[in-house]
């Protein structure tokens, strides 16, 4: 893969919400967008299925994900790095 292709890939920061299987996690991406009529900021969430090669993520971790080739029917993202580990009470 060339450097130009790597630059064009989208990258997001989200929170791991589920360990859905071996080498798989669900990552929630939270954002705000204006309501179409009232223009108030509304909280939104998108859930991405991501590939976790080393099984290094736990629920609650803050991670960076990037677009990649399809790993399965739903997995189109991969874990780039773990930015912050979850605090265990």
Jmol script that loads the backbone (N, CA, C; Angstrom):
load data "model"
ATOM      1  N   UNK A   1       0.843  -1.173   0.000  1.00  0.00           N
ATOM      2  CA  UNK A   1       0.000   0.000   0.000  1.00  0.00           C
ATOM      3  C   UNK A   1       0.890   1.239   0.000  1.00  0.00           C
ATOM      4  N   UNK A   2       0.547   2.186  -0.834  1.00  0.00           N
ATOM      5  CA  UNK A   2       1.365   3.388  -0.937  1.00  0.00           C
ATOM      6  C   UNK A   2       1.035   4.362   0.185  1.00  0.00           C
ATOM      7  N   UNK A   3       1.919   5.325   0.365  1.00  0.00           N
ATOM      8  CA  UNK A   3       1.735   6.333   1.405  1.00  0.00           C
ATOM      9  C   UNK A   3       0.516   7.195   1.113  1.00  0.00           C
ATOM     10  N   UNK A   4       0.239   7.468  -0.154  1.00  0.00           N
ATOM     11  CA  UNK A   4      -0.914   8.284  -0.529  1.00  0.00           C
ATOM     12  C   UNK A   4      -2.224   7.587  -0.154  1.00  0.00           C
ATOM     13  N   UNK A   5      -2.316   6.278  -0.368  1.00  0.00           N
ATOM     14  CA  UNK A   5      -3.524   5.542  -0.003  1.00  0.00           C
ATOM     15  C   UNK A   5      -3.723   5.546   1.508  1.00  0.00           C
ATOM     16  N   UNK A   6      -2.640   5.450   2.263  1.00  0.00           N
ATOM     17  CA  UNK A   6      -2.722   5.449   3.716  1.00  0.00           C
ATOM     18  C   UNK A   6      -3.226   6.791   4.234  1.00  0.00           C
ATOM     19  N   UNK A   7      -2.847   7.889   3.577  1.00  0.00           N
ATOM     20  CA  UNK A   7      -3.272   9.223   3.995  1.00  0.00           C
ATOM     21  C   UNK A   7      -4.761   9.445   3.747  1.00  0.00           C
ATOM     22  N   UNK A   8      -5.317   8.816   2.725  1.00  0.00           N
ATOM     23  CA  UNK A   8      -6.717   9.021   2.367  1.00  0.00           C
ATOM     24  C   UNK A   8      -7.689   8.249   3.252  1.00  0.00           C
ATOM     25  N   UNK A   9      -7.207   7.346   4.080  1.00  0.00           N
ATOM     26  CA  UNK A   9      -8.088   6.544   4.919  1.00  0.00           C
ATOM     27  C   UNK A   9      -8.586   7.354   6.106  1.00  0.00           C
ATOM     28  N   UNK A  10      -9.865   7.181   6.407  1.00  0.00           N
ATOM     29  CA  UNK A  10     -10.470   7.902   7.508  1.00  0.00           C
ATOM     30  C   UNK A  10     -10.048   7.290   8.838  1.00  0.00           C
ATOM     31  N   UNK A  11      -9.851   8.136   9.834  1.00  0.00           N
ATOM     32  CA  UNK A  11      -9.457   7.698  11.161  1.00  0.00           C
ATOM     33  C   UNK A  11     -10.357   8.370  12.187  1.00  0.00           C
ATOM     34  N   UNK A  12     -10.828   7.604  13.190  1.00  0.00           N
ATOM     35  CA  UNK A  12     -11.742   8.117  14.202  1.00  0.00           C
ATOM     36  C   UNK A  12     -11.274   7.686  15.588  1.00  0.00           C
ATOM     37  N   UNK A  13     -11.765   8.380  16.612  1.00  0.00           N
ATOM     38  CA  UNK A  13     -11.493   8.017  18.000  1.00  0.00           C
ATOM     39  C   UNK A  13     -12.821   7.674  18.653  1.00  0.00           C
ATOM     40  N   UNK A  14     -12.883   6.496  19.288  1.00  0.00           N
ATOM     41  CA  UNK A  14     -14.118   6.058  19.920  1.00  0.00           C
ATOM     42  C   UNK A  14     -13.843   5.236  21.161  1.00  0.00           C
ATOM     43  N   UNK A  15     -14.912   4.674  21.713  1.00  0.00           N
ATOM     44  CA  UNK A  15     -14.834   3.901  22.946  1.00  0.00           C
ATOM     45  C   UNK A  15     -15.299   2.481  22.695  1.00  0.00           C
ATOM     46  N   UNK A  16     -14.553   1.514  23.214  1.00  0.00           N
ATOM     47  CA  UNK A  16     -14.921   0.105  23.047  1.00  0.00           C
ATOM     48  C   UNK A  16     -16.131  -0.173  23.935  1.00  0.00           C
ATOM     49  N   UNK A  17     -17.213  -0.664  23.322  1.00  0.00           N
ATOM     50  CA  UNK A  17     -18.430  -0.952  24.075  1.00  0.00           C
ATOM     51  C   UNK A  17     -18.665  -2.440  24.246  1.00  0.00           C
ATOM     52  N   UNK A  18     -18.024  -3.275  23.430  1.00  0.00           N
ATOM     53  CA  UNK A  18     -18.258  -4.712  23.526  1.00  0.00           C
ATOM     54  C   UNK A  18     -17.103  -5.478  22.908  1.00  0.00           C
ATOM     55  N   UNK A  19     -16.777  -6.623  23.523  1.00  0.00           N
ATOM     56  CA  UNK A  19     -15.839  -7.569  22.918  1.00  0.00           C
ATOM     57  C   UNK A  19     -16.712  -8.628  22.282  1.00  0.00           C
ATOM     58  N   UNK A  20     -16.980  -8.498  20.994  1.00  0.00           N
ATOM     59  CA  UNK A  20     -17.998  -9.309  20.333  1.00  0.00           C
ATOM     60  C   UNK A  20     -17.494 -10.669  19.856  1.00  0.00           C
ATOM     61  N   UNK A  21     -16.251 -10.984  20.090  1.00  0.00           N
ATOM     62  CA  UNK A  21     -15.717 -12.277  19.677  1.00  0.00           C
ATOM     63  C   UNK A  21     -14.207 -12.236  19.663  1.00  0.00           C
ATOM     64  N   UNK A  22     -13.576 -13.294  19.197  1.00  0.00           N
ATOM     65  CA  UNK A  22     -12.122 -13.330  19.122  1.00  0.00           C
ATOM     66  C   UNK A  22     -11.638 -12.347  18.062  1.00  0.00           C
ATOM     67  N   UNK A  23     -10.759 -11.442  18.436  1.00  0.00           N
ATOM     68  CA  UNK A  23     -10.168 -10.433  17.552  1.00  0.00           C
ATOM     69  C   UNK A  23     -11.195  -9.453  16.996  1.00  0.00           C
ATOM     70  N   UNK A  24     -12.309  -9.266  17.699  1.00  0.00           N
ATOM     71  CA  UNK A  24     -13.348  -8.339  17.256  1.00  0.00           C
ATOM     72  C   UNK A  24     -13.827  -7.489  18.423  1.00  0.00           C
ATOM     73  N   UNK A  25     -14.073  -6.219  18.149  1.00  0.00           N
ATOM     74  CA  UNK A  25     -14.642  -5.314  19.149  1.00  0.00           C
ATOM     75  C   UNK A  25     -15.673  -4.422  18.473  1.00  0.00           C
ATOM     76  N   UNK A  26     -16.582  -3.896  19.291  1.00  0.00           N
ATOM     77  CA  UNK A  26     -17.514  -2.879  18.822  1.00  0.00           C
ATOM     78  C   UNK A  26     -17.047  -1.556  19.405  1.00  0.00           C
ATOM     79  N   UNK A  27     -16.912  -0.556  18.545  1.00  0.00           N
ATOM     80  CA  UNK A  27     -16.441   0.759  18.952  1.00  0.00           C
ATOM     81  C   UNK A  27     -17.550   1.772  18.691  1.00  0.00           C
ATOM     82  N   UNK A  28     -17.935   2.528  19.734  1.00  0.00           N
ATOM     83  CA  UNK A  28     -18.950   3.570  19.592  1.00  0.00           C
ATOM     84  C   UNK A  28     -18.258   4.900  19.330  1.00  0.00           C
ATOM     85  N   UNK A  29     -18.719   5.578  18.287  1.00  0.00           N
ATOM     86  CA  UNK A  29     -18.206   6.897  17.921  1.00  0.00           C
ATOM     87  C   UNK A  29     -19.311   7.907  18.221  1.00  0.00           C
ATOM     88  N   UNK A  30     -19.070   8.816  19.170  1.00  0.00           N
ATOM     89  CA  UNK A  30     -20.059   9.815  19.570  1.00  0.00           C
ATOM     90  C   UNK A  30     -19.760  11.138  18.882  1.00  0.00           C
ATOM     91  N   UNK A  31     -20.816  11.805  18.421  1.00  0.00           N
ATOM     92  CA  UNK A  31     -20.663  13.109  17.792  1.00  0.00           C
ATOM     93  C   UNK A  31     -21.944  13.908  17.989  1.00  0.00           C
ATOM     94  N   UNK A  32     -21.907  15.186  17.687  1.00  0.00           N
ATOM     95  CA  UNK A  32     -23.078  16.045  17.799  1.00  0.00           C
ATOM     96  C   UNK A  32     -23.403  16.623  16.428  1.00  0.00           C
ATOM     97  N   UNK A  33     -24.690  16.741  16.154  1.00  0.00           N
ATOM     98  CA  UNK A  33     -25.122  17.359  14.905  1.00  0.00           C
ATOM     99  C   UNK A  33     -26.365  18.192  15.192  1.00  0.00           C
ATOM    100  N   UNK A  34     -26.591  19.236  14.420  1.00  0.00           N
ATOM    101  CA  UNK A  34     -27.766  20.080  14.673  1.00  0.00           C
ATOM    102  C   UNK A  34     -29.067  19.383  14.254  1.00  0.00           C
ATOM    103  N   UNK A  35     -30.110  19.591  15.045  1.00  0.00           N
ATOM    104  CA  UNK A  35     -31.426  19.064  14.710  1.00  0.00           C
ATOM    105  C   UNK A  35     -31.908  19.772  13.441  1.00  0.00           C
ATOM    106  N   UNK A  36     -32.536  19.039  12.511  1.00  0.00           N
ATOM    107  CA  UNK A  36     -32.925  19.647  11.238  1.00  0.00           C
ATOM    108  C   UNK A  36     -33.876  20.844  11.360  1.00  0.00           C
ATOM    109  N   UNK A  37     -34.795  20.772  12.303  1.00  0.00           N
ATOM    110  CA  UNK A  37     -35.773  21.854  12.431  1.00  0.00           C
ATOM    111  C   UNK A  37     -35.397  22.862  13.514  1.00  0.00           C
ATOM    112  N   UNK A  38     -35.020  22.373  14.694  1.00  0.00           N
ATOM    113  CA  UNK A  38     -34.807  23.257  15.835  1.00  0.00           C
ATOM    114  C   UNK A  38     -33.367  23.717  15.992  1.00  0.00           C
ATOM    115  N   UNK A  39     -32.459  23.126  15.264  1.00  0.00           N
ATOM    116  CA  UNK A  39     -31.045  23.514  15.214  1.00  0.00           C
ATOM    117  C   UNK A  39     -30.311  23.383  16.547  1.00  0.00           C
ATOM    118  N   UNK A  40     -30.903  22.681  17.508  1.00  0.00           N
ATOM    119  CA  UNK A  40     -30.210  22.403  18.760  1.00  0.00           C
ATOM    120  C   UNK A  40     -29.254  21.237  18.527  1.00  0.00           C
ATOM    121  N   UNK A  41     -28.104  21.256  19.220  1.00  0.00           N
ATOM    122  CA  UNK A  41     -27.141  20.172  19.093  1.00  0.00           C
ATOM    123  C   UNK A  41     -27.725  18.888  19.677  1.00  0.00           C
ATOM    124  N   UNK A  42     -27.711  17.817  18.896  1.00  0.00           N
ATOM    125  CA  UNK A  42     -28.236  16.527  19.319  1.00  0.00           C
ATOM    126  C   UNK A  42     -27.086  15.531  19.343  1.00  0.00           C
ATOM    127  N   UNK A  43     -26.998  14.746  20.440  1.00  0.00           N
ATOM    128  CA  UNK A  43     -25.948  13.741  20.549  1.00  0.00           C
ATOM    129  C   UNK A  43     -26.312  12.543  19.674  1.00  0.00           C
ATOM    130  N   UNK A  44     -25.345  12.050  18.927  1.00  0.00           N
ATOM    131  CA  UNK A  44     -25.538  10.888  18.054  1.00  0.00           C
ATOM    132  C   UNK A  44     -24.444   9.875  18.343  1.00  0.00           C
ATOM    133  N   UNK A  45     -24.693   8.625  17.920  1.00  0.00           N
ATOM    134  CA  UNK A  45     -23.717   7.565  18.126  1.00  0.00           C
ATOM    135  C   UNK A  45     -23.747   6.634  16.927  1.00  0.00           C
ATOM    136  N   UNK A  46     -22.566   6.219  16.488  1.00  0.00           N
ATOM    137  CA  UNK A  46     -22.427   5.215  15.445  1.00  0.00           C
ATOM    138  C   UNK A  46     -21.561   4.100  15.986  1.00  0.00           C
ATOM    139  N   UNK A  47     -21.972   2.853  15.744  1.00  0.00           N
ATOM    140  CA  UNK A  47     -21.219   1.700  16.237  1.00  0.00           C
ATOM    141  C   UNK A  47     -20.490   1.060  15.060  1.00  0.00           C
ATOM    142  N   UNK A  48     -19.172   0.908  15.204  1.00  0.00           N
ATOM    143  CA  UNK A  48     -18.342   0.276  14.189  1.00  0.00           C
ATOM    144  C   UNK A  48     -17.830  -1.051  14.717  1.00  0.00           C
ATOM    145  N   UNK A  49     -17.770  -2.056  13.864  1.00  0.00           N
ATOM    146  CA  UNK A  49     -17.131  -3.324  14.199  1.00  0.00           C
ATOM    147  C   UNK A  49     -15.686  -3.218  13.727  1.00  0.00           C
ATOM    148  N   UNK A  50     -14.747  -3.471  14.629  1.00  0.00           N
ATOM    149  CA  UNK A  50     -13.333  -3.285  14.311  1.00  0.00           C
ATOM    150  C   UNK A  50     -12.537  -4.550  14.600  1.00  0.00           C
ATOM    151  N   UNK A  51     -11.441  -4.712  13.860  1.00  0.00           N
ATOM    152  CA  UNK A  51     -10.547  -5.855  14.014  1.00  0.00           C
ATOM    153  C   UNK A  51      -9.471  -5.509  15.036  1.00  0.00           C
ATOM    154  N   UNK A  52      -9.323  -6.373  16.052  1.00  0.00           N
ATOM    155  CA  UNK A  52      -8.338  -6.191  17.111  1.00  0.00           C
ATOM    156  C   UNK A  52      -7.384  -7.384  17.068  1.00  0.00           C
ATOM    157  N   UNK A  53      -6.305  -7.245  16.344  1.00  0.00           N
ATOM    158  CA  UNK A  53      -5.402  -8.371  16.074  1.00  0.00           C
ATOM    159  C   UNK A  53      -4.846  -9.011  17.341  1.00  0.00           C
ATOM    160  N   UNK A  54      -4.456  -8.211  18.315  1.00  0.00           N
ATOM    161  CA  UNK A  54      -3.809  -8.759  19.503  1.00  0.00           C
ATOM    162  C   UNK A  54      -4.735  -8.985  20.681  1.00  0.00           C
ATOM    163  N   UNK A  55      -6.038  -8.811  20.494  1.00  0.00           N
ATOM    164  CA  UNK A  55      -7.004  -8.898  21.606  1.00  0.00           C
ATOM    165  C   UNK A  55      -6.551  -8.020  22.775  1.00  0.00           C
ATOM    166  N   UNK A  56      -6.080  -6.809  22.473  1.00  0.00           N
ATOM    167  CA  UNK A  56      -5.505  -5.933  23.490  1.00  0.00           C
ATOM    168  C   UNK A  56      -6.514  -4.960  24.090  1.00  0.00           C
ATOM    169  N   UNK A  57      -7.705  -4.864  23.538  1.00  0.00           N
ATOM    170  CA  UNK A  57      -8.698  -3.901  24.013  1.00  0.00           C
ATOM    171  C   UNK A  57      -9.645  -4.525  25.022  1.00  0.00           C
ATOM    172  N   UNK A  58     -10.111  -3.693  25.950  1.00  0.00           N
ATOM    173  CA  UNK A  58     -11.122  -4.091  26.920  1.00  0.00           C
ATOM    174  C   UNK A  58     -12.275  -3.095  26.830  1.00  0.00           C
ATOM    175  N   UNK A  59     -13.409  -3.477  27.398  1.00  0.00           N
ATOM    176  CA  UNK A  59     -14.575  -2.590  27.375  1.00  0.00           C
ATOM    177  C   UNK A  59     -14.245  -1.322  28.156  1.00  0.00           C
ATOM    178  N   UNK A  60     -14.529  -0.176  27.557  1.00  0.00           N
ATOM    179  CA  UNK A  60     -14.252   1.110  28.186  1.00  0.00           C
ATOM    180  C   UNK A  60     -12.985   1.781  27.693  1.00  0.00           C
ATOM    181  N   UNK A  61     -12.137   1.077  26.955  1.00  0.00           N
ATOM    182  CA  UNK A  61     -10.908   1.672  26.418  1.00  0.00           C
ATOM    183  C   UNK A  61     -11.230   2.707  25.349  1.00  0.00           C
ATOM    184  N   UNK A  62     -10.415   3.756  25.294  1.00  0.00           N
ATOM    185  CA  UNK A  62     -10.531   4.762  24.235  1.00  0.00           C
ATOM    186  C   UNK A  62      -9.518   4.382  23.169  1.00  0.00           C
ATOM    187  N   UNK A  63      -9.982   4.188  21.918  1.00  0.00           N
ATOM    188  CA  UNK A  63      -9.127   3.678  20.857  1.00  0.00           C
ATOM    189  C   UNK A  63      -9.237   4.529  19.607  1.00  0.00           C
ATOM    190  N   UNK A  64      -8.199   4.423  18.781  1.00  0.00           N
ATOM    191  CA  UNK A  64      -8.211   5.045  17.455  1.00  0.00           C
ATOM    192  C   UNK A  64      -8.422   3.925  16.445  1.00  0.00           C
ATOM    193  N   UNK A  65      -9.390   4.128  15.531  1.00  0.00           N
ATOM    194  CA  UNK A  65      -9.669   3.131  14.499  1.00  0.00           C
ATOM    195  C   UNK A  65      -9.468   3.754  13.130  1.00  0.00           C
ATOM    196  N   UNK A  66      -9.169   2.926  12.150  1.00  0.00           N
ATOM    197  CA  UNK A  66      -8.947   3.396  10.782  1.00  0.00           C
ATOM    198  C   UNK A  66      -9.647   2.466   9.803  1.00  0.00           C
ATOM    199  N   UNK A  67     -10.071   3.032   8.685  1.00  0.00           N
ATOM    200  CA  UNK A  67     -10.691   2.240   7.634  1.00  0.00           C
ATOM    201  C   UNK A  67      -9.682   1.250   7.069  1.00  0.00           C
ATOM    202  N   UNK A  68     -10.177   0.103   6.638  1.00  0.00           N
ATOM    203  CA  UNK A  68      -9.303  -0.899   6.061  1.00  0.00           C
ATOM    204  C   UNK A  68     -10.121  -1.784   5.128  1.00  0.00           C
ATOM    205  N   UNK A  69      -9.456  -2.772   4.565  1.00  0.00           N
ATOM    206  CA  UNK A  69     -10.166  -3.705   3.691  1.00  0.00           C
ATOM    207  C   UNK A  69     -11.164  -4.510   4.523  1.00  0.00           C
ATOM    208  N   UNK A  70     -12.177  -5.106   3.917  1.00  0.00           N
ATOM    209  CA  UNK A  70     -13.135  -5.893   4.694  1.00  0.00           C
ATOM    210  C   UNK A  70     -12.492  -7.147   5.296  1.00  0.00           C
ATOM    211  N   UNK A  71     -12.655  -7.310   6.616  1.00  0.00           N
ATOM    212  CA  UNK A  71     -12.198  -8.513   7.295  1.00  0.00           C
ATOM    213  C   UNK A  71     -13.309  -9.553   7.337  1.00  0.00           C
ATOM    214  N   UNK A  72     -14.556  -9.100   7.380  1.00  0.00           N
ATOM    215  CA  UNK A  72     -15.715  -9.988   7.381  1.00  0.00           C
ATOM    216  C   UNK A  72     -16.900  -9.197   6.842  1.00  0.00           C
ATOM    217  N   UNK A  73     -18.103  -9.739   7.025  1.00  0.00           N
ATOM    218  CA  UNK A  73     -19.281  -9.067   6.484  1.00  0.00           C
ATOM    219  C   UNK A  73     -19.504  -7.698   7.129  1.00  0.00           C
ATOM    220  N   UNK A  74     -19.179  -7.563   8.408  1.00  0.00           N
ATOM    221  CA  UNK A  74     -19.427  -6.303   9.113  1.00  0.00           C
ATOM    222  C   UNK A  74     -18.164  -5.526   9.460  1.00  0.00           C
ATOM    223  N   UNK A  75     -17.012  -6.194   9.553  1.00  0.00           N
ATOM    224  CA  UNK A  75     -15.789  -5.509   9.990  1.00  0.00           C
ATOM    225  C   UNK A  75     -15.090  -4.818   8.818  1.00  0.00           C
ATOM    226  N   UNK A  76     -15.080  -3.475   8.883  1.00  0.00           N
ATOM    227  CA  UNK A  76     -14.423  -2.660   7.862  1.00  0.00           C
ATOM    228  C   UNK A  76     -13.411  -1.696   8.483  1.00  0.00           C
ATOM    229  N   UNK A  77     -13.159  -1.836   9.784  1.00  0.00           N
ATOM    230  CA  UNK A  77     -12.259  -0.960  10.521  1.00  0.00           C
ATOM    231  C   UNK A  77     -11.267  -1.820  11.294  1.00  0.00           C
ATOM    232  N   UNK A  78     -10.133  -1.213  11.680  1.00  0.00           N
ATOM    233  CA  UNK A  78      -9.152  -1.922  12.503  1.00  0.00           C
ATOM    234  C   UNK A  78      -8.665  -0.975  13.599  1.00  0.00           C
ATOM    235  N   UNK A  79      -8.209  -1.574  14.695  1.00  0.00           N
ATOM    236  CA  UNK A  79      -7.678  -0.799  15.821  1.00  0.00           C
ATOM    237  C   UNK A  79      -6.263  -0.357  15.477  1.00  0.00           C
ATOM    238  N   UNK A  80      -6.016   0.947  15.513  1.00  0.00           N
ATOM    239  CA  UNK A  80      -4.680   1.484  15.253  1.00  0.00           C
ATOM    240  C   UNK A  80      -3.895   1.539  16.560  1.00  0.00           C
ATOM    241  N   UNK A  81      -4.519   2.103  17.606  1.00  0.00           N
ATOM    242  CA  UNK A  81      -3.837   2.202  18.896  1.00  0.00           C
ATOM    243  C   UNK A  81      -4.854   2.359  20.016  1.00  0.00           C
ATOM    244  N   UNK A  82      -4.419   1.982  21.210  1.00  0.00           N
ATOM    245  CA  UNK A  82      -5.228   2.197  22.407  1.00  0.00           C
ATOM    246  C   UNK A  82      -4.736   3.492  23.028  1.00  0.00           C
ATOM    247  N   UNK A  83      -5.605   4.508  23.065  1.00  0.00           N
ATOM    248  CA  UNK A  83      -5.206   5.816  23.568  1.00  0.00           C
ATOM    249  C   UNK A  83      -5.267   5.895  25.090  1.00  0.00           C
ATOM    250  N   UNK A  84      -6.287   5.246  25.673  1.00  0.00           N
ATOM    251  CA  UNK A  84      -6.453   5.299  27.118  1.00  0.00           C
ATOM    252  C   UNK A  84      -7.127   4.009  27.581  1.00  0.00           C
ATOM    253  N   UNK A  85      -6.530   3.352  28.567  1.00  0.00           N
ATOM    254  CA  UNK A  85      -7.100   2.133  29.107  1.00  0.00           C
ATOM    255  C   UNK A  85      -8.261   2.471  30.042  1.00  0.00           C
ATOM    256  N   UNK A  86      -9.217   1.569  30.165  1.00  0.00           N
ATOM    257  CA  UNK A  86     -10.383   1.776  31.020  1.00  0.00           C
ATOM    258  C   UNK A  86      -9.975   1.762  32.487  1.00  0.00           C
ATOM    259  N   UNK A  87     -10.634   2.583  33.276  1.00  0.00           N
ATOM    260  CA  UNK A  87     -10.392   2.610  34.716  1.00  0.00           C
ATOM    261  C   UNK A  87     -11.287   1.578  35.359  1.00  0.00           C
ATOM    262  N   UNK A  88     -10.689   0.606  36.060  1.00  0.00           N
ATOM    263  CA  UNK A  88     -11.444  -0.453  36.705  1.00  0.00           C
ATOM    264  C   UNK A  88     -11.675  -0.057  38.152  1.00  0.00           C
ATOM    265  N   UNK A  89     -12.944  -0.018  38.546  1.00  0.00           N
ATOM    266  CA  UNK A  89     -13.298   0.435  39.906  1.00  0.00           C
ATOM    267  C   UNK A  89     -13.049  -0.654  40.930  1.00  0.00           C
TER     268      UNK A  89
END
end "model"
wireframe off; spacefill off
backbone 0.3
color backbone group
